[in-house]
Amino acid sequence: MGVFVFLPLVLPLSAWPVARLAEQRLHPRAATRLLTTVAGVLAVCSTLCLALVMVVGTAQLPGNPLPDGWSDPEVRRAVPFEEIAGRAAIPALMLVVLVCGRTLVRHVRVRRAAQRALAGLPGGPVAVLPDSEPYAWALPGRRGRIVVSRGLLARLAPAERRALFAHERAHLAARHHRCLLVVQLAARANPFLLPLATAVAYAAERWADEEAARAVGDRRAVARAIAHAALASRGAPAATLAGAAAPGPVPRRVAALLGPAPAPRHWPPAFTAVGLAAWTAAAGATVSALSSANAAVTLFFVLKAATPL
């Protein structure tokens, strides 16, 4: 495998300019899907790389529970600086598991807390809480619901209310909470993927903005609703729930809505700057996946040959 096994750990760096170009030039729907896929693939590959380095790098350490044949010199040559890399991979992999587990637990707890907050309210697609604090968010589930406070409704005009509900319905219909959870976990697994998580959060909001503008037929009404809600809101009770309350950079969203609607094309032409960025992202994810697969297959055969019958 050689130094090739370390490639998935640093390949996410190539996604930084891609994330910037995608959120600026691609349709928000395409940017959300592309960057979520790229972040997920790169995170899985980098985590697999850490696991492989740990197995190979610790096979020759005394007291390990691995088969004796795994400490054979042929196995030790599979990873450069195998002992140093293996020792360093142990706390790194434990940290990845810990932070990803905490993110999942926090997500579940906040989601349950949000559901408890709606206990006793009439069923329906919209739940209005008698709270003077202005907020609104989409609660995903088997029957997704829009949660809004009376304080926010009192601050919005009728057209702005329709835009707000259309925006939250778009979050539920597109299941944006799944995309946001994927990129949050990816950023925890590899901090180099944090720019992709930020870009997906913005792209998902822009996607919902455009769907709301299409539903109500008035882009300026959606822009006013976003601006007024942002000025009135101080945060939702379930702000940490992926997809529940991620307003993103409001001035950029308002400016985008005041301009023309983005082209509905899902994938840009290859011979353009945006197309080149998109293909670069796809190529980076493919190279990362292939390098991890190559390392895994090579390690499998090396360990198989070194394992006694």
RAKAUR-V722954 format. One record per residue. N is the residue number from 1. RES is the residue in one letter. SS is DSSP state (H for helix, E for strand, - for the rest). PHI is phi as a letter, one per 20 degrees, with the letter a starting at -180 (none if undefined). PSI is psi in whole degrees, 0 to 359 (none if undefined). Layout:
BEGIN
n=N res=RES ss=SS phi=PHI psi=PSI
n=N res=RES ss=SS phi=PHI psi=PSI
END
This chain:
BEGIN
n=1 res=M ss=- phi=none psi=315
n=2 res=G ss=H phi=m psi=205
n=3 res=V ss=H phi=f psi=348
n=4 res=F ss=H phi=g psi=332
n=5 res=V ss=H phi=f psi=337
n=6 res=F ss=H phi=e psi=351
n=7 res=L ss=H phi=g psi=316
n=8 res=P ss=H phi=f psi=341
n=9 res=L ss=H phi=f psi=331
n=10 res=V ss=H phi=d psi=349
n=11 res=L ss=H phi=g psi=329
n=12 res=P ss=H phi=g psi=339
n=13 res=L ss=H phi=f psi=329
n=14 res=S ss=H phi=f psi=346
n=15 res=A ss=H phi=e psi=350
n=16 res=W ss=H phi=f psi=304
n=17 res=P ss=H phi=f psi=330
n=18 res=V ss=H phi=f psi=318
n=19 res=A ss=H phi=f psi=319
n=20 res=R ss=H phi=f psi=313
n=21 res=L ss=H phi=f psi=321
n=22 res=A ss=H phi=f psi=316
n=23 res=E ss=H phi=f psi=339
n=24 res=Q ss=H phi=e psi=327
n=25 res=R ss=H phi=d psi=328
n=26 res=L ss=- phi=f psi=157
n=27 res=H ss=- phi=f psi=140
n=28 res=P ss=H phi=g psi=325
n=29 res=R ss=H phi=f psi=314
n=30 res=A ss=H phi=f psi=320
n=31 res=A ss=H phi=f psi=318
n=32 res=T ss=H phi=f psi=312
n=33 res=R ss=H phi=f psi=317
n=34 res=L ss=H phi=f psi=308
n=35 res=L ss=H phi=f psi=328
n=36 res=T ss=H phi=f psi=316
n=37 res=T ss=H phi=f psi=314
n=38 res=V ss=H phi=f psi=315
n=39 res=A ss=H phi=f psi=317
n=40 res=G ss=H phi=f psi=316
n=41 res=V ss=H phi=f psi=314
n=42 res=L ss=H phi=f psi=324
n=43 res=A ss=H phi=f psi=316
n=44 res=V ss=H phi=f psi=317
n=45 res=C ss=H phi=f psi=319
n=46 res=S ss=H phi=f psi=325
n=47 res=T ss=H phi=f psi=319
n=48 res=L ss=H phi=f psi=322
n=49 res=C ss=H phi=f psi=316
n=50 res=L ss=H phi=f psi=319
n=51 res=A ss=H phi=f psi=319
n=52 res=L ss=H phi=f psi=316
n=53 res=V ss=H phi=f psi=321
n=54 res=M ss=H phi=f psi=315
n=55 res=V ss=H phi=f psi=310
n=56 res=V ss=H phi=f psi=320
n=57 res=G ss=H phi=f psi=340
n=58 res=T ss=H phi=d psi=2
n=59 res=A ss=- phi=f psi=332
n=60 res=Q ss=- phi=e psi=2
n=61 res=L ss=- phi=f psi=141
n=62 res=P ss=- phi=f psi=142
n=63 res=G ss=- phi=n psi=0
n=64 res=N ss=- phi=f psi=152
n=65 res=P ss=- phi=e psi=7
n=66 res=L ss=- phi=f psi=158
n=67 res=P ss=- phi=g psi=148
n=68 res=D ss=H phi=f psi=327
n=69 res=G ss=H phi=f psi=340
n=70 res=W ss=H phi=f psi=350
n=71 res=S ss=H phi=e psi=11
n=72 res=D ss=- phi=f psi=147
n=73 res=P ss=H phi=g psi=327
n=74 res=E ss=H phi=f psi=322
n=75 res=V ss=H phi=f psi=320
n=76 res=R ss=H phi=f psi=332
n=77 res=R ss=- phi=f psi=354
n=78 res=A ss=- phi=f psi=331
n=79 res=V ss=- phi=c psi=127
n=80 res=P ss=- phi=f psi=144
n=81 res=F ss=- phi=l psi=50
n=82 res=E ss=H phi=g psi=320
n=83 res=E ss=H phi=f psi=315
n=84 res=I ss=H phi=f psi=313
n=85 res=A ss=H phi=f psi=320
n=86 res=G ss=H phi=f psi=317
n=87 res=R ss=H phi=f psi=320
n=88 res=A ss=H phi=f psi=330
n=89 res=A ss=H phi=f psi=335
n=90 res=I ss=H phi=f psi=303
n=91 res=P ss=H phi=f psi=328
n=92 res=A ss=H phi=f psi=316
n=93 res=L ss=H phi=f psi=322
n=94 res=M ss=H phi=f psi=322
n=95 res=L ss=H phi=f psi=320
n=96 res=V ss=H phi=f psi=313
n=97 res=V ss=H phi=f psi=319
n=98 res=L ss=H phi=f psi=309
n=99 res=V ss=H phi=f psi=324
n=100 res=C ss=H phi=f psi=320
n=101 res=G ss=H phi=f psi=319
n=102 res=R ss=H phi=f psi=321
n=103 res=T ss=H phi=f psi=317
n=104 res=L ss=H phi=f psi=316
n=105 res=V ss=H phi=f psi=318
n=106 res=R ss=H phi=f psi=320
n=107 res=H ss=H phi=f psi=315
n=108 res=V ss=H phi=f psi=318
n=109 res=R ss=H phi=f psi=316
n=110 res=V ss=H phi=f psi=322
n=111 res=R ss=H phi=f psi=319
n=112 res=R ss=H phi=f psi=322
n=113 res=A ss=H phi=f psi=320
n=114 res=A ss=H phi=f psi=321
n=115 res=Q ss=H phi=f psi=323
n=116 res=R ss=H phi=f psi=327
n=117 res=A ss=H phi=f psi=337
n=118 res=L ss=- phi=e psi=0
n=119 res=A ss=- phi=f psi=134
n=120 res=G ss=- phi=n psi=349
n=121 res=L ss=- phi=e psi=153
n=122 res=P ss=- phi=g psi=143
n=123 res=G ss=- phi=f psi=157
n=124 res=G ss=- phi=q psi=168
n=125 res=P ss=- phi=f psi=340
n=126 res=V ss=E phi=c psi=130
n=127 res=A ss=E phi=d psi=121
n=128 res=V ss=E phi=d psi=118
n=129 res=L ss=E phi=e psi=137
n=130 res=P ss=- phi=f psi=68
n=131 res=D ss=- phi=c psi=133
n=132 res=S ss=- phi=f psi=343
n=133 res=E ss=- phi=f psi=125
n=134 res=P ss=- phi=f psi=124
n=135 res=Y ss=- phi=a psi=162
n=136 res=A ss=E phi=b psi=142
n=137 res=W ss=E phi=b psi=163
n=138 res=A ss=E phi=d psi=127
n=139 res=L ss=E phi=d psi=106
n=140 res=P ss=- phi=f psi=160
n=141 res=G ss=- phi=r psi=190
n=142 res=R ss=- phi=g psi=318
n=143 res=R ss=- phi=c psi=92
n=144 res=G ss=- phi=g psi=147
n=145 res=R ss=E phi=c psi=150
n=146 res=I ss=E phi=e psi=125
n=147 res=V ss=E phi=d psi=126
n=148 res=V ss=E phi=b psi=148
n=149 res=S ss=E phi=e psi=155
n=150 res=R ss=H phi=f psi=329
n=151 res=G ss=H phi=f psi=322
n=152 res=L ss=H phi=f psi=319
n=153 res=L ss=H phi=g psi=325
n=154 res=A ss=- phi=f psi=340
n=155 res=R ss=- phi=e psi=355
n=156 res=L ss=- phi=d psi=144
n=157 res=A ss=- phi=f psi=163
n=158 res=P ss=H phi=g psi=318
n=159 res=A ss=H phi=f psi=324
n=160 res=E ss=H phi=f psi=327
n=161 res=R ss=H phi=f psi=316
n=162 res=R ss=H phi=f psi=321
n=163 res=A ss=H phi=f psi=319
n=164 res=L ss=H phi=f psi=313
n=165 res=F ss=H phi=f psi=322
n=166 res=A ss=H phi=f psi=322
n=167 res=H ss=H phi=f psi=313
n=168 res=E ss=H phi=f psi=325
n=169 res=R ss=H phi=f psi=324
n=170 res=A ss=H phi=f psi=321
n=171 res=H ss=H phi=g psi=316
n=172 res=L ss=H phi=f psi=317
n=173 res=A ss=H phi=f psi=320
n=174 res=A ss=H phi=e psi=357
n=175 res=R ss=- phi=l psi=51
n=176 res=H ss=H phi=f psi=335
n=177 res=H ss=H phi=f psi=330
n=178 res=R ss=H phi=f psi=317
n=179 res=C ss=H phi=f psi=316
n=180 res=L ss=H phi=f psi=324
n=181 res=L ss=H phi=f psi=320
n=182 res=V ss=H phi=f psi=313
n=183 res=V ss=H phi=f psi=331
n=184 res=Q ss=H phi=f psi=315
n=185 res=L ss=H phi=f psi=321
n=186 res=A ss=H phi=f psi=318
n=187 res=A ss=H phi=f psi=329
n=188 res=R ss=H phi=f psi=322
n=189 res=A ss=H phi=f psi=325
n=190 res=N ss=- phi=b psi=108
n=191 res=P ss=H phi=g psi=339
n=192 res=F ss=H phi=f psi=345
n=193 res=L ss=H phi=e psi=3
n=194 res=L ss=H phi=g psi=319
n=195 res=P ss=H phi=g psi=329
n=196 res=L ss=H phi=f psi=322
n=197 res=A ss=H phi=f psi=318
n=198 res=T ss=H phi=f psi=319
n=199 res=A ss=H phi=f psi=321
n=200 res=V ss=H phi=f psi=320
n=201 res=A ss=H phi=g psi=318
n=202 res=Y ss=H phi=f psi=316
n=203 res=A ss=H phi=f psi=323
n=204 res=A ss=H phi=f psi=320
n=205 res=E ss=H phi=f psi=319
n=206 res=R ss=H phi=f psi=323
n=207 res=W ss=H phi=f psi=312
n=208 res=A ss=H phi=f psi=324
n=209 res=D ss=H phi=f psi=314
n=210 res=E ss=H phi=f psi=323
n=211 res=E ss=H phi=f psi=321
n=212 res=A ss=H phi=f psi=319
n=213 res=A ss=H phi=f psi=322
n=214 res=R ss=H phi=f psi=324
n=215 res=A ss=H phi=f psi=318
n=216 res=V ss=H phi=e psi=344
n=217 res=G ss=- phi=m psi=21
n=218 res=D ss=- phi=b psi=102
n=219 res=R ss=H phi=f psi=325
n=220 res=R ss=H phi=f psi=326
n=221 res=A ss=H phi=f psi=320
n=222 res=V ss=H phi=f psi=319
n=223 res=A ss=H phi=f psi=318
n=224 res=R ss=H phi=f psi=319
n=225 res=A ss=H phi=f psi=317
n=226 res=I ss=H phi=f psi=315
n=227 res=A ss=H phi=f psi=314
n=228 res=H ss=H phi=f psi=319
n=229 res=A ss=H phi=f psi=321
n=230 res=A ss=H phi=f psi=322
n=231 res=L ss=H phi=f psi=326
n=232 res=A ss=H phi=e psi=328
n=233 res=S ss=- phi=e psi=146
n=234 res=R ss=- phi=d psi=6
n=235 res=G ss=- phi=p psi=147
n=236 res=A ss=- phi=e psi=155
n=237 res=P ss=- phi=f psi=333
n=238 res=A ss=- phi=d psi=47
n=239 res=A ss=- phi=f psi=339
n=240 res=T ss=- phi=e psi=354
n=241 res=L ss=- phi=f psi=124
n=242 res=A ss=- phi=g psi=120
n=243 res=G ss=- phi=n psi=353
n=244 res=A ss=- phi=e psi=316
n=245 res=A ss=- phi=b psi=91
n=246 res=A ss=- phi=c psi=77
n=247 res=P ss=- phi=f psi=335
n=248 res=G ss=- phi=m psi=184
n=249 res=P ss=- phi=f psi=100
n=250 res=V ss=H phi=f psi=315
n=251 res=P ss=H phi=g psi=321
n=252 res=R ss=H phi=f psi=321
n=253 res=R ss=H phi=f psi=317
n=254 res=V ss=H phi=f psi=317
n=255 res=A ss=H phi=f psi=322
n=256 res=A ss=H phi=f psi=323
n=257 res=L ss=H phi=f psi=332
n=258 res=L ss=H phi=f psi=348
n=259 res=G ss=- phi=e psi=187
n=260 res=P ss=- phi=f psi=157
n=261 res=A ss=- phi=f psi=142
n=262 res=P ss=- phi=f psi=155
n=263 res=A ss=- phi=f psi=139
n=264 res=P ss=- phi=f psi=3
n=265 res=R ss=- phi=f psi=132
n=266 res=H ss=- phi=f psi=322
n=267 res=W ss=- phi=c psi=125
n=268 res=P ss=- phi=f psi=159
n=269 res=P ss=- phi=g psi=148
n=270 res=A ss=- phi=f psi=328
n=271 res=F ss=- phi=e psi=46
n=272 res=T ss=- phi=c psi=166
n=273 res=A ss=H phi=f psi=318
n=274 res=V ss=H phi=f psi=318
n=275 res=G ss=H phi=f psi=319
n=276 res=L ss=H phi=f psi=320
n=277 res=A ss=H phi=f psi=318
n=278 res=A ss=H phi=f psi=316
n=279 res=W ss=H phi=f psi=327
n=280 res=T ss=H phi=f psi=319
n=281 res=A ss=H phi=f psi=315
n=282 res=A ss=H phi=f psi=320
n=283 res=A ss=H phi=f psi=320
n=284 res=G ss=H phi=f psi=318
n=285 res=A ss=H phi=f psi=321
n=286 res=T ss=H phi=f psi=315
n=287 res=V ss=H phi=f psi=318
n=288 res=S ss=H phi=f psi=315
n=289 res=A ss=H phi=f psi=317
n=290 res=L ss=H phi=f psi=322
n=291 res=S ss=H phi=f psi=320
n=292 res=S ss=H phi=f psi=318
n=293 res=A ss=H phi=f psi=319
n=294 res=N ss=H phi=f psi=317
n=295 res=A ss=H phi=f psi=319
n=296 res=A ss=H phi=f psi=316
n=297 res=V ss=H phi=f psi=316
n=298 res=T ss=H phi=f psi=315
n=299 res=L ss=H phi=f psi=322
n=300 res=F ss=H phi=g psi=313
n=301 res=F ss=H phi=f psi=326
n=302 res=V ss=H phi=f psi=314
n=303 res=L ss=H phi=f psi=326
n=304 res=K ss=H phi=f psi=319
n=305 res=A ss=H phi=f psi=330
n=306 res=A ss=H phi=e psi=354
n=307 res=T ss=- phi=e psi=126
n=308 res=P ss=- phi=f psi=150
n=309 res=L ss=- phi=f psi=none
END
